Amino acid sequence: MIKREIRGDSLFVVEEFMEVAECMQWIEAAEKTGFSDAPITTSLGPLMRKDVRNNTRIMYDSPALAEQLYERAKPFLIATWYGRSLIGFNERFRFYKYTPGQRFAPHYDGRFERENGERSEFTFLIYLNSSYVGGNTRFYEPERVDIEPVTGTALVFRHSQLHEGTVIEQGTKYVLRTDVMYGECPP
């Protein structure tokens, strides 16, 4: 595994984070489960807005998977972020599926916060395949940067960065997403 910084600690990739065979197993398992239309999250709650997001997804809660992937990712993650300590991954996973014509328009990822004050600060996204055309993850600020998906690569970025999943032109894109969680620093 190799960390490659794009915008310092706020946007980077971990190459070869997941083996190709492991990625294929996740795709097979997700396809057996079945995907549903993915809403967007707003201050009014979840809304279906096909003009903004027209891909499908599966929501999957697994503390065991969160712990397993966190241990693998931990050496590459920021230990302290604005006075908060790294504590692990969000146990909620989202499997995204994009087919031709599907995309996720420019947006900011929402923060997940637990009742005890632990909250997510970074998105942790794993590209499960790369046998498609289009589907880059595009960031806009301060300058435009396109991340071309590579099977098994993890993309890590601050929630507050404007980004989009560009249109899939050919093939099917699969992604696994969770969040990097931080809690209060011990006294």
C-alpha positions as CSV (number, residue, x, y, z in Angstrom):
1,M,0.0,0.0,0.0
2,I,1.3,3.4,-0.9
3,K,-0.1,6.8,0.2
4,R,-0.1,9.5,-2.5
5,E,-1.0,13.0,-1.4
6,I,-3.0,15.2,-3.8
7,R,-3.8,18.1,-1.5
8,G,-1.8,17.2,1.6
9,D,-3.8,15.4,4.3
10,S,-7.2,16.8,3.1
11,L,-7.2,14.7,-0.2
12,F,-5.1,11.6,-0.8
13,V,-5.2,8.1,-2.2
14,V,-4.0,4.8,-0.8
15,E,-3.0,2.7,-3.7
16,E,-3.5,-1.1,-3.5
17,F,-5.6,-0.7,-0.4
18,M,-7.7,-3.7,-1.3
19,E,-6.8,-6.7,-3.5
20,V,-8.6,-7.1,-6.8
21,A,-10.1,-10.5,-5.7
22,E,-11.4,-9.0,-2.5
23,C,-13.0,-6.2,-4.5
24,M,-14.7,-8.7,-6.8
25,Q,-16.1,-10.6,-3.8
26,W,-17.7,-7.4,-2.5
27,I,-19.2,-6.7,-5.9
28,E,-20.7,-10.2,-6.1
29,A,-22.1,-10.0,-2.6
30,A,-23.6,-6.6,-3.3
31,E,-25.2,-7.8,-6.5
32,K,-26.8,-10.7,-4.7
33,T,-28.2,-8.3,-2.1
34,G,-29.7,-5.9,-4.7
35,F,-29.4,-2.1,-5.0
36,S,-32.0,0.6,-4.5
37,D,-32.3,4.2,-5.7
38,A,-30.0,6.5,-3.7
39,P,-31.5,9.7,-2.2
40,I,-29.6,12.8,-1.4
41,T,-29.4,14.0,2.3
42,T,-30.7,17.5,2.9
43,S,-31.7,19.6,6.0
44,L,-35.2,18.3,5.3
45,G,-34.1,14.7,5.4
46,P,-33.5,12.3,2.5
47,L,-34.9,13.4,-0.8
48,M,-35.0,11.7,-4.2
49,R,-33.4,14.2,-6.7
50,K,-32.6,12.3,-9.9
51,D,-31.3,15.6,-11.4
52,V,-28.6,15.6,-8.7
53,R,-28.0,11.9,-8.1
54,N,-29.3,9.0,-10.1
55,N,-27.2,6.0,-9.0
56,T,-28.2,3.1,-6.7
57,R,-26.8,2.0,-3.4
58,I,-26.9,-0.5,-0.5
59,M,-26.7,0.6,3.1
60,Y,-24.9,-1.9,5.3
61,D,-24.0,-1.7,9.0
62,S,-21.0,-3.8,10.1
63,P,-18.8,-2.9,13.2
64,A,-16.6,-5.9,12.3
65,L,-15.9,-4.7,8.8
66,A,-15.4,-1.1,10.1
67,E,-12.7,-2.5,12.5
68,Q,-11.1,-4.7,9.9
69,L,-10.7,-1.9,7.3
70,Y,-9.8,0.7,9.9
71,E,-6.8,-1.4,11.1
72,R,-5.6,-1.7,7.5
73,A,-6.1,2.1,6.9
74,K,-4.9,3.4,10.2
75,P,-1.2,4.0,9.3
76,F,-2.3,6.4,6.5
77,L,-4.9,8.4,8.4
78,I,-4.4,11.6,10.3
79,A,-4.2,10.9,14.1
80,T,-5.4,14.3,15.3
81,W,-7.7,16.6,13.4
82,Y,-8.4,20.1,14.9
83,G,-8.1,18.9,18.4
84,R,-10.0,15.6,17.9
85,S,-8.4,12.1,18.0
86,L,-8.8,9.4,15.4
87,I,-11.1,6.6,16.7
88,G,-12.0,4.4,13.8
89,F,-14.4,4.0,10.9
90,N,-18.1,4.6,10.8
91,E,-19.8,1.2,10.9
92,R,-22.3,2.3,8.2
93,F,-21.1,1.3,4.7
94,R,-22.6,2.4,1.4
95,F,-22.1,0.4,-1.7
96,Y,-22.7,2.6,-4.7
97,K,-23.4,1.4,-8.2
98,Y,-23.3,3.6,-11.3
99,T,-24.4,2.5,-14.8
100,P,-24.2,4.4,-18.1
101,G,-25.7,7.9,-17.8
102,Q,-25.6,7.9,-14.0
103,R,-23.6,10.4,-11.9
104,F,-23.6,12.4,-8.6
105,A,-23.6,16.1,-9.3
106,P,-21.3,18.5,-7.4
107,H,-21.9,18.2,-3.7
108,Y,-20.4,18.1,-0.2
109,D,-20.5,14.9,1.8
110,G,-22.5,15.1,5.0
111,R,-21.0,14.6,8.5
112,F,-22.1,11.6,10.6
113,E,-22.3,12.4,14.4
114,R,-22.9,10.0,17.2
115,E,-24.8,10.9,20.4
116,N,-21.5,10.9,22.3
117,G,-20.0,13.6,20.1
118,E,-17.9,11.4,17.9
119,R,-18.1,12.6,14.3
120,S,-16.9,11.9,10.9
121,E,-14.5,14.4,9.2
122,F,-13.3,12.4,6.1
123,T,-14.9,10.3,3.5
124,F,-13.1,6.9,2.9
125,L,-14.1,5.6,-0.5
126,I,-12.8,2.4,-2.1
127,Y,-13.0,1.9,-5.9
128,L,-14.1,-1.8,-6.3
129,N,-13.5,-1.8,-10.1
130,S,-12.3,0.3,-12.9
131,S,-13.6,-1.4,-16.0
132,Y,-15.7,1.5,-17.2
133,V,-15.5,4.8,-19.1
134,G,-16.1,8.0,-17.2
135,G,-16.9,8.0,-13.5
136,N,-14.0,10.0,-12.2
137,T,-14.2,11.7,-8.9
138,R,-13.8,15.4,-9.6
139,F,-12.8,18.0,-7.0
140,Y,-13.2,21.8,-7.7
141,E,-11.5,23.9,-5.1
142,P,-8.9,25.5,-5.2
143,E,-8.4,24.0,-8.7
144,R,-10.1,21.2,-10.6
145,V,-8.6,17.7,-9.9
146,D,-9.9,14.5,-11.4
147,I,-9.2,11.2,-9.6
148,E,-9.3,8.3,-12.1
149,P,-10.6,5.2,-10.3
150,V,-8.2,2.3,-10.0
151,T,-9.5,-1.1,-8.6
152,G,-8.6,-1.4,-5.0
153,T,-7.5,2.2,-4.5
154,A,-8.9,4.1,-1.5
155,L,-9.7,7.8,-1.9
156,V,-9.7,9.8,1.4
157,F,-10.9,13.4,1.5
158,R,-12.3,16.0,3.9
159,H,-16.1,16.1,3.8
160,S,-16.1,19.9,3.1
161,Q,-14.5,19.6,-0.3
162,L,-16.9,20.2,-3.3
163,H,-16.7,17.1,-5.6
164,E,-18.8,15.0,-8.0
165,G,-18.9,11.5,-9.5
166,T,-18.8,12.3,-13.2
167,V,-21.1,10.5,-15.7
168,I,-20.5,6.9,-16.5
169,E,-20.3,6.6,-20.3
170,Q,-19.8,2.9,-20.6
171,G,-19.7,-0.1,-18.1
172,T,-20.6,-0.2,-14.5
173,K,-18.8,1.5,-11.5
174,Y,-18.8,0.0,-8.0
175,V,-17.7,1.9,-4.9
176,L,-17.6,1.1,-1.2
177,R,-17.8,4.1,1.1
178,T,-17.5,4.8,4.8
179,D,-16.3,7.7,7.0
180,V,-13.2,8.3,9.2
181,M,-14.4,9.1,12.8
182,Y,-12.8,11.4,15.4
183,G,-13.6,11.9,19.1
184,E,-12.6,14.2,21.9
185,C,-8.9,14.1,22.7
186,P,-8.2,12.6,26.1
187,P,-7.2,15.2,28.8
